[in-house]
Amino acid sequence: MDAVLWVVPLLAVTAPLLARGLSRWVSIPIVVFELLLGIMAGPSVLGWAGPSLFMGTLAQLGLAMLFFVAGSEIDFASLKGRTGRNATFGWLLSIAMGLLLGWLLAPGAAAVIIGVALCSTALGTVLPILRDAGEMRTPFGAAVGAIGAVGEFGPLLAISIFLGGRDLGPATAVMALFALLAGLAIWLSIRIPTGAMHRFINSTLHTSGQFAIRVVFLILTALLALSLFLRLDMLLGAFVAGVVWRLLMRDASEHDRHAVESKIEGAAFGFLIPLFFVYTGVTFDLAALIERPILFAMVPLVLVALLVVRGLPSMLAAPAGAGWHERISIGLLGATGLPIIVAVTAIGVSSGVLDPAMQSVLVAGGMLSVLILPVIAMAIRGARTPVEQGSTL
């Protein structure tokens, strides 16, 4: 039996135990332990587990579920007005700076990959941290949510247009077709009578029917299939699926919506998403970095690049009147990136335009951002002055 089949679930169970055990001294996101445990168990350290086709497929489903949850958590109100405009403008600055830096490092197609990787924000990673800290309904949380939404959806569009294996013209046409079909799905989700559906969902919440969960996976697989059929990145379909589901549940009562969301989060954060992060650690090529010290030394530079390219522009979306503690926290959370970095560099390696060693450097930088930046951001957020605390009420 392939050891990875039991090692990865075992590590996924161990991660929250470690996080809880250390929580009395320091609050560290669970994803940090999932990544580190995966690296420790992988071929580069202990060698307990290695690449597996079956576990790799589950990890891809976990990645898709991560983006589904991110799409379902988007507060469209936060994308309107000043916050939405500044978040969008900040991302446009990020992609311009990222492409420029990518061109300086590796002219050609690799520049696009580097640029897209550096302008991403790990909304699916940041949202659980905000939820656990009770920040989802605050102006601070709304600003980070807007930054994360643009910082995930924008790179997904860029991946689909520039890295889909087509010329720019046909790629744009295909992207427009997907937007039309996705818009149709969103329109139907708004127009469909929700009363009867909500009643049926409620009647099956505690039975073997579980209609809500079945609808979620139907929407998810349908939009994933559409993305793959159009040769777009599947994460774009997963993200839009989350948006569609949120709109379907918009008129449900708070109690019913919470009941359904708890089941979805159980499947996502209790099963599929931890497998993705642990398996990412297992398959991470740490040996390549250790064997070439110059590459290992470049990893902190990737973190610095994320802070400059994505962190600084993210600060533009801070709530009006926010103090420096709040702006710095927002910038650090905006610079936290990993899933898009993993996805875009994998496309680059498979297409032959990105060196695997550079992929390891970029992914390591993304992992470092997840390991360090949220912890610092929430520590700074907790150290606000009384005036700054009052500004978020």
N, C-alpha and C positions, 0 to 999 in steps of 0.2 A: 504494500500500500504506500502511495506517495505521502511522505511525511508532511508536506505542505498542507494537506487536507485537514490535519488535526492541529498542526502547529499554529496556523494563522487564526483559526477560531479561539485557540487557547490564549494567544496573545491579545486578541480582541477583548476577551474577558478580563485579562490581567490589567489592561490599560486603565479602566475606570477605578479599579481597586487602588492602583498606585496614585492616581489623581486624587482620590478621596483621602488616602492616607497622608498625603502631603498637604492637603488643603488647609490644615490648621496653621501651617507655616507660610505657604506660598500657593497662590492660585495659578495653576498651569492647565491650559486647555488639554483635553483628553487626546486630541489629535497629535500632540507632541509625543505622548507616550506610545501611541500607535505607530508613528513613524520610527521612533528610536528602537522600539522592540522589534519591529520588522527588520531594521538594519542589523541589529544584534543577532537575530536568528538566521539572517541571510547568508549566502555563500561567502561574502566578504569578511565575516567575523566568525560565528560559531558553525555555520554550515548546516544548521538543522533543517532548513527548507530552501527550496530553489524555485525557478520558474515552473509553472504548471498551466497547461491549456485550460483545464476546467476552472482552476482558481482565477486565472486571468480573465476568463469570461465573466465570472461572478464579480470580479473587481471592476470590469467595464460597466456592468449593470449598476454597481455601487456608484461609479462616477456619474452615470446618467441620473441616478436617483438624487445625487447631491445637487445637480443642476435643476432637477424637477422641484426639489424643496426650495431652492433659491428662487425659482420663478414663482412658486406659490406664496412666498413670503413678501413679494414686492408690494409695497404700499404705493399705489399709483398717485395718491395725493402728494407724496413726498417728491414726485417727479415734476410737479407743477410749480409754477412761481419761481422765486429766487433760488431755492435749493436745487430744483431740477435743472434750471438753466446753468447754474454754476457747476453742478456735477458734470453736465454734458460738456461744457466749455473746458473744464479741467481735464476730462478724458481726451478731448481733441488735442489739447496741449501735450498730454502724455503720449499719444500715438505719434505726434510729430517729433517729439524729443526722442522717443524710442526708435523710430525709423532712422533718424539722424545718427544716433549712437550706433545702431546696428550697421548702418552703411560705413561708418568709420572703422568698425571692427571687422566686418566681413561684407564687402560690396557684393551685390547680387541678391539672389533669392534668399540667402541666409539672413540678410539684413531685415527682411520682412518677418521672418520667424523670431528673430531677437527682438524686434520692435514690438510685435504683438505680445510676446511673452512679458516684456517689461511694462506694458500698459494695462495689465490685468489686475483684478482684485478678487480675492477668494471669498466671495459673498457667502457661499455655502459653509465655509469654515468660520467666518466672522459671526454669522447670525446666531449660532448656538451660544457663542460667548456673550453676545448682547442679551440673548434671552435669559441666560443663567444670571446675568448681572442686573436684570430687571430694567434694561435700557430700551426695550423694543418700542415703547410708547412715548419716549422722550424726544425732544428736538435733536439731541445728540444722536440717538438711535435712528431717527428719520434721516438725518444727514448721512450717516454711515450707510444706511440702506440704499439711499439714492446713489451714492458713490459706488457701492458694490453692484447695484443693478446695471448701471452704465458700464462699470468696469468688467462685467462678465458678458453682457449682451453685445457691447461694442467689439471686443476681441473675437467673439463668435462670428459676427458678421464679417470681420476682416479675414478670419480663417476661411470662411466659406467662399469669399470672393477671390482672395489672392492665392489661397493654397488648395483649391479644389481640383487642380489638374486641368483647368480650362483657361483659355485666354480671357482677358478682362471683360470683353464685350459679352460673350456667351455666359460667363460666370455671373455677370450682373443680371442678365436676363433670367437665368435660373433662380437667382436670389429673389428677383421680383416675383417669379412664379410661386416660390415658397411663401413669400410674404402675402401673396394673394390668397393662397390656400389656408395659411395660418390665420389670416384676417377673417376668412370665412368661418373657420372653427371658433374664433373668438366671438364673432357676430352671433353664431348659433348658440354659443354658451350664454350670451346675454339675452337672446330672444326666447330660449326654451322655457316653458312653464316650469318653475322650480318647486311649486307647492307640492304637487303629487310626488315628484322625485324625492324631495326632502322627507316626506312622510314615509316613503318606501325605504329610504336610507335608514331612517330611525327605527323602522320595524325590523331591520336585519342587522342592527349594530351588534346585538348579542346572540345572533344565531349563526348557523353555518352558511347562511346566504352571503353575509358580508358584502352587500351590494356596492357600498362606497369604495371599498378597496379594489373590487373588481373593475369598477369604472375607472379608477386611477390608473391601473395597469393597462386598461384598454386604451385610454387617452395617451399614456406614455408610449406604449408600443406602436400605436398608429402613427404618432408624429416622429418617432425614431425611424420607423419604416419609410415614411415620406422623406425624411432627411437623407437616409441612405440611398433611396431610389433616385433622388435628384443629385446624388454625389456631393451632398453637403455634410458638414460635420454633425454627427449624431447629437452632440451636446446642444446644438441649436434647437433641435426638435424637443429635447428633454426640457429645456428652459421654457419654450413656448407651451409645452404641455402643462407645466406648473402654473403658468398664467391662466390657461383655459380652466384648470380645476379651481383656481381661486375665484374666477368669475362665476362658475357654476354654483359655488357655495356662498355667494355674496349675500343672499337673502336668508340664509339659515340663521337660526337663533344662536346666540353666543354659546349656549350650553351644547347644542347639537354640533356646531362647528368645532368646538373644543374636543368633543368626543371622537369625531372623525379624524381630526388632526392628530390626536394622540395615537390612534392606530397607525396612521401613515408614518408618523415619527418613530413608532416602535419598529416598523419594518425597515425604515430608512436608517435611523441612527442605532438601532439594536442589531441589525444584521448586515445590510448591504454596504453602507458607507464605511463602517469600520474595516470591512474586508478590503476595500479599495486602499485605504491609507496604510494598513498593515502590509498589504501585498506590494504597495509602492515602495515601502521600506525594504522588503525582502528582495525585490528585483533591482534595487538601487546599486549601481556599480561603484561602491566605495573604493575597491581595489585600484580602479583606474585613476582616481584622484590621489591616492597614497603613493602609487608608483611614479607619478609625475608631479613633483612638488609644485611646479609652476601652475598647474591646474588647481591644485589644492589652495594655493595662495590667491587664485582668482575668485574663489567662492565669496569671500567677504566683499569683494568689489561688486559682485552681482547684487548683494544686499544694499550696498551704497547706491547702485544704479536704480534699484527699485524705490529707494527713498527719494531720490532726486526726480526720477521720471514719473513715478506714480504718487509718491507721498506728498511732495510739495504742491502739485496741482490739486490734489484732493482737499487741501486745506481751504480752497476757495469756497467749498460748499458748507463750511461751518455755519451754524446758526447765527443770525444777526446778534451782535453784542457778545459773542463768545470770547472768552479769555484765551490766553496763550496755552494754558493747560489743556483746554478743550480742543483747540486747533491742532496742537501737537498730537494729541490722542487720535484725532480724526485722520491726520496725515499718516500716522503709524499703521492704523487699521486699513487705510486705503492702500498702503504699500504691501500689505500681506497678500501674497499670491502663491498658488501651487497648482490647482487643478488645470487651469488654462496652460500654465507652463509645461506641465506633463503632457497635455494633449498636443499642443502646437509643436513641441520639440520631437515628439514621437512621429508626427507627420513629416517633419523635416528630415529625420533620419531615414524613415521608410522611403521617402522620395529621393534620397541621395544628395540633398542640398545642405545638410547639416552634419558635421562630424559628430560621431557618438561621444567623443570626449567633451565636446562643447555642450552636448545635451546633458551630460553628467554635471557639468559646472552650473548650467542654468537651473537644473532641477535641484541641485544642492543649495543654490542660492534661494530658491523658492522655499525649500524645506527650512532653511535657516530663518527665513522671514516668518514662517508659521511658528517656529520654535521660540522666537525671541520677541517679535514686534507686538503681538497681542498682549503678552504678559506685561511688557513695558507700558503699552498704551493704557491698559486698565489700571495699572498702578498709578500712572500719572492722572488718570481720570479720577481715581479715588483720593488724590491729593489736591483736589480743587479748593480754592479759597471760598469763603462763605458767599462772596459776591457772585462768583462763577456758578456756584450751586444754585443760587436763586435765579440765574439767567436761564436755566433749563426747565423751569417749572411752567 
